[in-house]
Amino acid sequence: MDFGLSEEQVMLKTSAREFLDKECPKKLVRAMMDDEKGYSAELWKKMADLGWQGLVFPSKYGGADSSFLDLAVLLEEMGRALVPGPFVPTVVHVGRAILAAGTDAQKEQLLPKIASGDMIMTLAFTEPSGSLEASGISIKATLDGDEYVIEGTKLFVPDAHVADCILCATQTKESANPEDGITLFLVDAKTAGIKTEVLKTMTGEKLCEVLFSNVRVSKQNILGELDKGWPIMQRIFDEAAIAECAWMTGGIRWILETTNQYAKDRIQFGVPIGAFQATHHKMANMAIEVEGSTSITYYAAWATSENIPELALAASMAKAWCSDSYKHAAFEGVQIHGGIGFTWDHDMHLYFKRAKSSEVAWGDGDHHRERIAKLLSM
Amino acid sequence: MDFSYSPKEEAFRKEIKDWLAENMKELPRWWFDPNVLGPDLDSPEMHQFNLWWHKKLYNAGFVGINWPKEYGGRGATLLEQVVFSEELAKHRAPGPTNGLGIGWCGPTIMSYGTEEQKKRFLPKILTAEEIWCQGFSEPEAGSDLANIKTRAVDQGDHYIVNGQKVWTSGGHYSDWAVLMVRTDPNAPKHRGITYLLLDMHAPGVTVRPLRQMTGHSEFNEVFLDNVKISKSLQVGETNRGWYIAMGTLEFERSGIGATVMRENVVKDLIKLAREMKRNGEPLSKDPVIRQKIAQFYIDVNVLKYTGFRALTGQLRGERPGPETLVGNLFGVELNQRLQDFAMHLQGPYSRLVRGSKYAIEHGDWQYRFLRSRGNTIETGTSEIKRNLIAERGLGLPRSGR
């Protein structure tokens, strides 16, 4: 029984924090909010040089053979630093999917480039319906000779405007069961007919509308099998949700530590505001939610590494809990800072906004609670 | 990162499971079936039941498992204690009686008592031959426990004690008590307190039961009127009693026993939700009810894994961190929310108590709902616990309380 990090994981965490404190200051985060590309190519390369993009891929593809749990440790630090850019879409949403479901040829062709940082990937799943169900996919891919023709709109696609390759979830067959007939295509982002527009977000994340008009893609580019893409999506959902939780856990803890320090430093009525019982109680409530986030997220990350049957339940528990607690912590983080917590200059609003965005990514609390009810056969 | 147990621990688990499988057959039907009326909590019948089961556990070597072997325990390791609590809770088995004696008073005597005191008292604590209680709180000393006024005047080889204790759980059937008394009224509050052992049957001791919200009397007032207590019954140095009472006894930090009990309650709530209907449909199909039950499932798992982090810290020899402090508080508040939710599921039937026609499960939920209100007050109010999380867990300055 040991629910703690190994020495290597602690080293990874410490070195990641030192690196990001130096290379990803808030000045960069803020600059990227207004930047067209939305990420620093220089930072991207430095992360690749440290082996971060390749962390969870096999060494034969240039990776480090590390576990999802190791990646979660890294993601927590990246979430704490609010690292801008397409790391999670590339590594988790698409990279891990290729690792799990790709052909040998696809893996050989794509994974080394992901590991080296030479390729940016993103997953286009959500459509205007906003649904996370198979029934929410109405974008169609129709067979024409050896190629499929993709027609439709995807929304909220992270970093599609800078991606080299877009993994697109389409409907290739109409069926009584919508989960039967979903196909995933690896689409070169430069293919004719793809039009990307960056949406304006509260966080500055580059979420895009991607229009597919007569986009032709070879059937060699199917990830997995024709019509059988839904199980791959389900696995991506779980890993994406848990990766988001790891990212969120870093942010929640930043809020706790920063707010706690402010409560010690800020003097009013002759004492630090942290001496007032109301502050004690708010901070204690925040601590409960922060510690809970860490506990359930790392359990879920471990569940992913071990590939246990309860993975889906673990993912949903973690995402529901973190969705609520990041938001609550952010609300109190602003509140306890008083006036300055409300300013643009203070960093709190960066986390506050990320909390709201993360809340709705990959299913909010309500979505995951209903999923848990179903998994418990209620 | 690993959630497994060693072969030795798994062997111990099997030993417990095998014993429970065999011996739980002897439990009366009312223990398992909420639709069969069992004895009321305060009744002599319940008391006898507790002692009968305790004796079985004791004979099997399952009482005081974490006590050192030299004092009649099993010397169980932390993980063996975890396994034991886990299995008892999973099986919904009754536990030993004399909980305060085995969990608090005995270990305090072991840590701070004389050899004579250990020989005299420890064996009968384990057998439950002598039942123990705690004489700590007073009318003017609840959260502010150091404010106690019960006075012990030094008379050479004994003290004469006058005062009053309150909220003394089990006082009406206890034989002995651990007692905090003021021996130096001129010293600063915390430094004038001495820790004594009180014979509850001594002349001058009067126990008056206090009735609680549930209708039962678990706790009492204890009046001390010129009670003579020999100095041989003093634990530790004079005027150092506060530090003994607050002394860290090494309890295992996972809280898994209580957590598994909460897991059982969640299962029972799902069952209740399936049985209760609204507009012809089971409540388990209502989207709002589903959301709330799913959240309870999440909460209980967050509690469980936070407990394992606390346990890991303990196994690694670390001091208790925030994850240890938050677990207990979260658990008791969760229990209150669970019990309140059970009331919610019962709709108008939530009003009916034990003995009433139409009462659901003989009013057991109603008892637990009312009883749960005490959970955030006893052993430290949730306000104080939040202060401690802030002060000890987060390093915030002490509040004026």
Interface residues (C-beta under 8 A of the other chain):
Chain A: M1 D2 F3 G4 L5 S6 L69 L256 N260 A263 K264 V271 P272 G274 A275 F276 Q277 T279 H280 H281 M283 A284 N285 A287 I288 E291 G292 T294 S295 I296 Y298 Y299 W302 M317 A320 W321 D366 H368 R369 E370 I372 A373 L376 M378
Chain B: M1 D2 F3 S4 Y5 L79 V82 I270 A273 R274 S284 K285 P287 R290 Q291 I293 A294 Q295 Y297 I298 N301 V302 Y305 T306 F308 R309 L311 T312 G313 L315 R316 P322 E323 L325 V326 L329 F330 E383 K385 R386 N387 I389 A390 E391 G393 L394 G395 L396 P397 R398 S399 G400 R401
